[in-house]
């Protein structure tokens, strides 16, 4: 993901099937439960030797659902599903297009299946970087303009794409060339566990459903334990977030993933009453008026030191959180080629992000814990 996209980003539907099915076939679609519980944009129905994957709302206000059939060898798939894209599983080779997809491959132990990625320098995973250095992963350009010639040459079993909107000519060309493209909407989930649960899509693609389910259950348990701990906090310190970017201050809206984490970590986010799941764009003066006395500043853009902040904008020093040095950033922890580890791993490990927030706001609750993503700026 690019920096601009990361500023912007921050109900599983019922399967539609046509008329004329037998009673047995109708029963198939009602007897199987969706294995996804938190992600609103993903459902997976497992019928034994084939699965039906439904992706809804892969970008804001998409207004369109996508259905895919994952078919094992020799599986008998109902004729009514022939209208949908079918992928033979387990897949052996894959192209993904967002760094948030990388941790799922690594946690499942299938990172060696990755054969191509756009803008390789953004990847931080040490295991995948080793494969990149060994020339086992090809550079594919940029997400919105993939090098289709290279992708066609690689001929991966599946391509995992994501869309900001329904406009990606490169993806359209790859599909016309006969390649299999599945959309991933993890970035559009607003809940922490909803984002993390998309590992189950990769589990289904690689025939590792049980392993993916176990990994997610462990993350869910860790997250809920920390959530319960945070509820015992005796105070709710005020929190400011974001920073200036191109003459505007960007910070999370009140229903966003970032705002949720601050609230669940025992903080009072000053814009929690704003509506929306993306980013607010505000003038500096508006933020200063509301947050001048905020006790903590979490996620101040790309800054890694207090000096960097005042060099960019001397007025940052007017905030109490800056003066008391209660500014915490995730931008200083980077991979070998400069990719910010938080952008890659945090959506997949919300339990670690929540522990970081609790440690920052209520250190007495986690006395032995060391921050994983964040650093206190010096």
C-alpha positions as CSV (number, residue, x, y, z in Angstrom):
1,X,0.0,0.0,0.0
2,X,1.1,3.5,-0.7
3,X,1.3,6.3,2.0
4,X,-1.7,8.1,0.3
5,X,-3.8,4.9,0.3
6,X,-2.9,4.3,4.0
7,X,-4.2,7.8,4.9
8,X,-7.5,7.0,3.1
9,X,-7.9,3.4,4.2
10,X,-8.1,3.0,7.7
11,X,-22.9,-9.0,6.6
12,X,-21.7,-11.5,4.8
13,X,-24.6,-11.7,2.2
14,X,-26.8,-14.7,1.5
15,X,-25.7,-16.7,-1.6
16,X,-27.9,-15.9,-4.6
17,X,-28.8,-19.0,-6.5
18,X,-31.1,-19.3,-9.5
19,X,-34.4,-21.1,-9.9
20,X,-34.9,-24.7,-10.7
21,X,-32.8,-26.5,-8.1
22,X,-33.6,-29.8,-6.7
23,X,-34.7,-30.2,-3.0
24,X,-31.3,-31.8,-2.3
25,X,-29.4,-28.9,-3.8
26,X,-31.5,-26.4,-2.0
27,X,-30.8,-28.2,1.3
28,X,-27.0,-27.9,0.6
29,X,-27.2,-24.1,0.7
30,X,-29.1,-24.0,4.0
31,X,-27.4,-26.7,6.0
32,X,-23.9,-25.3,6.0
33,X,-22.9,-22.5,8.4
34,X,-20.7,-19.6,7.5
35,X,-17.3,-20.3,9.3
36,X,-16.6,-16.5,9.5
37,X,-18.0,-14.7,12.5
38,X,-16.5,-11.3,12.7
39,X,-15.6,-10.1,9.2
40,X,-18.6,-8.4,7.6
41,X,-17.4,-8.6,4.1
42,X,-16.5,-12.4,3.9
43,X,-18.4,-15.6,4.2
44,X,-17.1,-19.1,3.6
45,X,-19.4,-22.1,3.2
46,X,-17.6,-25.5,3.3
47,X,-19.3,-28.4,1.4
48,X,-16.5,-30.9,1.8
49,X,-14.8,-31.1,-1.5
50,X,-15.7,-27.5,-2.6
51,X,-16.4,-24.2,-0.8
52,X,-18.3,-21.1,-1.7
53,X,-16.6,-17.8,-0.8
54,X,-18.7,-14.6,-0.8
55,X,-17.0,-11.2,-0.7
56,X,-19.3,-8.3,-0.1
57,X,-18.4,-4.6,0.1
58,X,-14.8,-5.0,-0.9
59,X,-14.5,-1.2,-1.0
60,X,-16.8,1.5,0.6
61,X,-20.2,1.6,-1.0
62,X,-19.2,-1.0,-3.5
63,X,-22.8,-2.1,-4.1
64,X,-21.7,-5.4,-5.5
65,X,-21.0,-8.8,-4.2
66,X,-18.5,-11.4,-5.6
67,X,-18.9,-15.1,-5.3
68,X,-16.1,-17.7,-5.9
69,X,-16.1,-21.5,-5.9
70,X,-13.0,-23.2,-4.4
71,X,-13.0,-26.7,-5.9
72,X,-10.9,-29.7,-4.9
73,X,-9.8,-32.3,-7.4
74,X,-12.7,-34.4,-8.7
75,X,-15.2,-32.4,-6.7
76,X,-18.8,-32.5,-8.0
77,X,-20.0,-28.9,-8.1
78,X,-23.7,-28.1,-8.7
79,X,-24.5,-26.8,-12.2
80,X,-26.0,-23.7,-10.6
81,X,-22.5,-22.6,-9.5
82,X,-21.0,-22.7,-13.0
83,X,-21.7,-19.0,-13.4
84,X,-19.1,-18.1,-10.7
85,X,-15.3,-18.0,-10.9
86,X,-13.9,-21.4,-9.9
87,X,-10.4,-21.8,-8.4
88,X,-8.9,-25.3,-8.1
89,X,-7.5,-25.8,-4.6
90,X,-5.2,-26.2,-2.8
91,X,-3.4,-23.5,-4.8
92,X,0.4,-23.8,-5.3
93,X,1.3,-20.4,-6.5
94,X,-0.2,-17.0,-5.7
95,X,0.2,-13.3,-6.3
96,X,-1.1,-10.9,-3.7
97,X,-1.3,-7.1,-4.0
98,X,-1.4,-5.7,-0.4
99,X,1.2,-6.0,2.3
100,X,-1.7,-7.0,4.7
101,X,-1.9,-10.2,2.7
102,X,1.7,-11.2,3.5
103,X,1.3,-12.2,7.2
104,X,-1.5,-14.6,6.4
105,X,0.8,-16.5,4.0
106,X,3.6,-16.5,6.6
107,X,1.4,-17.6,9.5
108,X,0.1,-20.4,7.4
109,X,3.6,-21.4,6.4
110,X,3.0,-21.0,2.7
111,X,5.0,-17.8,2.0
112,X,7.1,-19.8,-0.6
113,X,4.0,-19.9,-2.8
114,X,4.2,-16.1,-3.4
115,X,5.6,-15.5,-6.9
116,X,4.9,-11.8,-7.5
117,X,4.0,-8.6,-5.7
118,X,3.7,-4.9,-6.6
119,X,6.3,-2.6,-5.1
120,X,8.4,-5.2,-3.3
121,X,10.2,-2.7,-1.1
122,X,7.0,-2.3,1.0
123,X,7.3,-5.9,2.2
124,X,8.8,-6.3,5.7
125,X,8.5,-10.0,6.4
126,X,12.0,-11.4,6.8
127,X,11.0,-14.8,5.3
128,X,9.5,-13.2,2.2
129,X,12.4,-10.7,1.9
130,X,14.7,-13.7,1.8
131,X,12.7,-15.1,-1.1
132,X,12.8,-11.7,-2.8
133,X,16.6,-11.5,-2.5
134,X,16.8,-15.0,-4.0
135,X,14.8,-13.8,-7.0
136,X,11.9,-16.1,-6.2
137,X,9.3,-13.2,-6.1
138,X,8.9,-10.9,-9.1
139,X,8.3,-7.1,-9.1
140,X,4.9,-6.3,-10.6
141,X,5.0,-2.5,-10.6
142,X,2.1,-0.7,-8.9
143,X,-1.3,-2.1,-7.7
144,X,-3.4,0.1,-10.0
145,X,-1.1,-0.6,-13.0
146,X,0.2,-4.1,-12.6
147,X,2.8,-5.4,-15.1
148,X,0.3,-7.7,-16.8
149,X,3.0,-9.3,-19.0
150,X,5.0,-10.5,-16.0
151,X,1.9,-11.7,-14.2
152,X,0.8,-13.7,-17.3
153,X,4.3,-15.2,-17.6
154,X,4.1,-16.2,-13.9
155,X,0.6,-17.8,-14.4
156,X,-0.2,-18.0,-10.7
157,X,-3.0,-20.3,-9.6
158,X,-4.7,-17.2,-8.1
159,X,-4.3,-13.5,-7.8
160,X,-5.6,-11.7,-4.6
161,X,-6.5,-8.2,-5.5
162,X,-8.1,-5.3,-3.7
163,X,-9.9,-2.3,-5.0
164,X,-10.4,1.3,-3.8
165,X,-13.2,1.4,-6.4
166,X,-14.4,-0.6,-9.3
167,X,-11.7,0.7,-11.6
168,X,-8.6,-1.4,-12.2
169,X,-7.8,-2.0,-15.9
170,X,-4.8,-4.2,-15.0
171,X,-7.0,-6.6,-13.1
172,X,-9.6,-6.6,-15.9
173,X,-6.9,-7.5,-18.4
174,X,-5.6,-10.3,-16.3
175,X,-9.1,-11.8,-16.0
176,X,-9.6,-11.5,-19.8
177,X,-6.3,-13.4,-20.1
178,X,-7.9,-16.3,-18.2
179,X,-6.2,-15.7,-14.8
180,X,-8.1,-16.2,-11.6
181,X,-8.6,-13.0,-9.6
182,X,-10.2,-12.9,-6.1
183,X,-10.9,-9.7,-4.3
184,X,-9.9,-9.2,-0.7
185,X,-11.7,-6.6,1.4
186,X,-9.8,-6.9,4.6
187,X,-8.9,-3.2,4.6
188,X,-12.5,-2.2,4.5
189,X,-13.4,-4.0,7.7
190,X,-14.0,-1.6,10.6
191,X,-13.5,-4.1,13.5
192,X,-10.1,-5.4,14.6
193,X,-11.1,-9.1,14.7
194,X,-13.0,-8.6,11.4
195,X,-9.7,-7.6,9.7
196,X,-7.8,-10.5,11.2
197,X,-10.4,-13.1,10.3
198,X,-9.6,-12.8,6.6
199,X,-6.8,-15.3,7.2
200,X,-9.6,-17.8,6.7
201,X,-9.8,-16.9,3.1
202,X,-6.1,-17.9,2.6
203,X,-6.7,-21.0,4.7
204,X,-9.5,-22.1,2.3
205,X,-7.3,-21.4,-0.8
206,X,-4.4,-23.5,0.5
207,X,-6.5,-26.3,2.1
208,X,-5.5,-25.2,5.5
209,X,-8.8,-24.3,7.0
210,X,-8.2,-25.9,10.4
211,X,-4.8,-24.2,10.8
212,X,-6.2,-20.8,9.8
213,X,-9.1,-21.3,12.3
214,X,-6.7,-22.2,15.1
215,X,-4.5,-19.2,14.4
216,X,-7.4,-16.8,14.4
217,X,-8.9,-18.4,17.6
218,X,-5.5,-17.8,19.3
219,X,-5.5,-14.1,18.2
220,X,-9.2,-13.7,19.2
221,X,-8.5,-15.2,22.7
222,X,-5.5,-12.9,23.2
223,X,-7.4,-9.9,22.0
224,X,-10.4,-10.6,24.3
225,X,-8.2,-11.2,27.3
226,X,-6.5,-7.8,26.8
227,X,-9.9,-6.2,26.2
228,X,-11.2,-7.5,29.6
229,X,-8.0,-6.3,31.3
230,X,-8.5,-2.8,29.8
231,X,-11.9,-2.6,31.3
232,X,-10.4,-2.6,34.8
233,X,-8.6,0.7,34.1
234,X,-9.5,3.4,36.6
235,X,-9.2,6.3,34.2
236,X,-9.7,7.2,30.5
237,X,-6.9,9.6,29.4
238,X,-7.7,11.8,26.4
239,X,-6.0,10.9,23.1
240,X,-5.1,12.8,19.9
241,X,-4.1,11.1,16.7
242,X,-2.8,11.8,13.2
243,X,-0.7,14.7,11.9
244,X,-0.6,17.3,9.0
245,X,-0.4,16.0,5.5
246,X,-0.6,18.4,2.5
247,X,-1.9,21.3,4.6
248,X,-4.6,19.2,6.3
249,X,-4.6,17.2,9.5
250,X,-5.7,13.6,9.0
251,X,-7.0,11.5,11.9
252,X,-9.4,8.6,12.3
253,X,-13.1,9.0,12.2
254,X,-15.1,7.9,15.2
255,X,-16.3,4.5,13.8
256,X,-12.9,3.6,12.4
257,X,-10.6,0.8,13.3
258,X,-8.1,3.2,14.9
259,X,-10.8,4.9,17.0
260,X,-12.1,1.5,18.1
261,X,-8.6,0.4,19.4
262,X,-8.1,3.6,21.4
263,X,-11.5,3.2,23.0
264,X,-11.0,-0.5,23.7
265,X,-7.6,0.2,25.1
266,X,-9.0,2.5,27.8
267,X,-8.6,5.9,26.1
268,X,-11.0,8.7,25.3
269,X,-10.5,9.6,21.7
270,X,-11.4,13.2,21.2
271,X,-13.2,12.6,17.9
272,X,-15.0,9.5,18.9
273,X,-18.4,11.2,18.2
274,X,-17.6,11.8,14.6
275,X,-19.4,9.6,12.1
276,X,-17.6,7.4,9.5
277,X,-15.0,4.7,9.2
278,X,-12.3,6.5,7.2
279,X,-10.3,9.7,7.9
280,X,-11.2,13.2,9.0
281,X,-9.5,16.0,7.1
282,X,-9.3,19.1,9.4
283,X,-7.5,22.5,9.5
284,X,-4.7,22.7,12.1
285,X,-6.5,25.4,14.1
286,X,-9.5,23.1,14.6
287,X,-7.4,20.3,16.0
288,X,-5.4,22.6,18.2
289,X,-8.5,24.0,19.8
290,X,-9.9,20.6,20.6
291,X,-6.8,18.6,21.5
292,X,-4.3,21.1,22.9
293,X,-4.6,19.5,26.3
294,X,-4.8,15.9,25.2
295,X,-2.8,13.6,27.5
296,X,-1.5,11.3,24.7
297,X,-0.7,11.5,21.0
298,X,-0.8,8.2,19.3
299,X,0.2,7.7,15.6
300,X,1.6,11.1,14.6
301,X,2.0,10.3,10.9
302,X,5.4,9.3,9.6
303,X,7.5,11.1,12.3
304,X,10.0,9.1,14.3
305,X,11.4,11.8,16.6
306,X,10.0,14.9,18.3
307,X,12.6,17.0,16.5
308,X,11.3,15.8,13.1
309,X,7.9,16.9,14.1
310,X,8.8,20.5,15.1
311,X,11.1,20.7,12.0
312,X,8.0,20.0,9.9
313,X,5.7,22.2,11.9
314,X,6.8,24.2,14.9
315,X,3.2,24.5,16.1
316,X,3.2,20.8,17.1
317,X,5.0,22.0,20.2
318,X,1.8,23.7,21.4
319,X,0.2,20.4,22.3
320,X,0.4,19.2,25.9
321,X,1.1,15.6,24.8
322,X,4.2,16.9,22.8
323,X,5.4,19.0,25.8
324,X,5.1,16.0,28.2
325,X,6.7,13.7,25.6
326,X,3.6,11.4,25.5
327,X,3.9,10.9,21.7
328,X,3.9,7.4,20.4
329,X,4.6,6.3,16.8
330,X,4.7,3.1,14.9
331,X,6.7,4.6,12.0
332,X,10.2,3.9,13.4
333,X,9.9,0.1,13.2
334,X,10.6,-0.8,9.6
335,X,11.6,-3.7,7.5
336,X,14.9,-4.2,5.7
337,X,13.9,-2.0,2.7
338,X,11.9,0.6,4.6
339,X,8.4,-0.8,4.8
340,X,6.6,0.1,8.0
341,X,6.0,-3.2,9.9
342,X,2.7,-1.8,11.4
343,X,1.1,-1.4,8.0
344,X,1.8,-5.0,7.1
345,X,1.2,-6.8,10.3
346,X,-1.1,-4.8,12.5
347,X,-4.4,-5.7,10.8
348,X,-3.5,-9.3,11.2
349,X,-2.4,-9.0,14.8
350,X,-4.9,-6.7,16.6
351,X,-4.2,-8.4,19.8
352,X,-0.6,-7.0,19.8
353,X,-1.9,-3.5,18.8
354,X,-4.4,-3.5,21.6
355,X,-1.7,-4.6,24.1
356,X,0.4,-1.7,22.9
357,X,-2.5,0.8,23.4
358,X,-3.1,-0.5,26.9
359,X,0.6,-0.4,27.8
360,X,0.8,3.2,26.6
361,X,-2.4,4.4,28.4
362,X,-2.4,2.1,31.4
363,X,1.2,0.7,31.9
364,X,0.3,-0.6,35.4
365,X,-2.0,-3.1,33.8
366,X,0.8,-4.8,31.7
367,X,3.9,-4.2,33.8
368,X,6.1,-6.8,32.0
369,X,4.9,-6.2,28.4
370,X,7.2,-4.4,25.9
371,X,5.7,-2.4,23.1
372,X,5.6,-4.3,19.8
373,X,4.7,-1.8,17.2
374,X,5.0,1.6,18.9
375,X,7.9,3.6,20.2
376,X,7.8,6.6,22.5
377,X,9.3,9.5,20.6
378,X,12.4,11.1,22.0
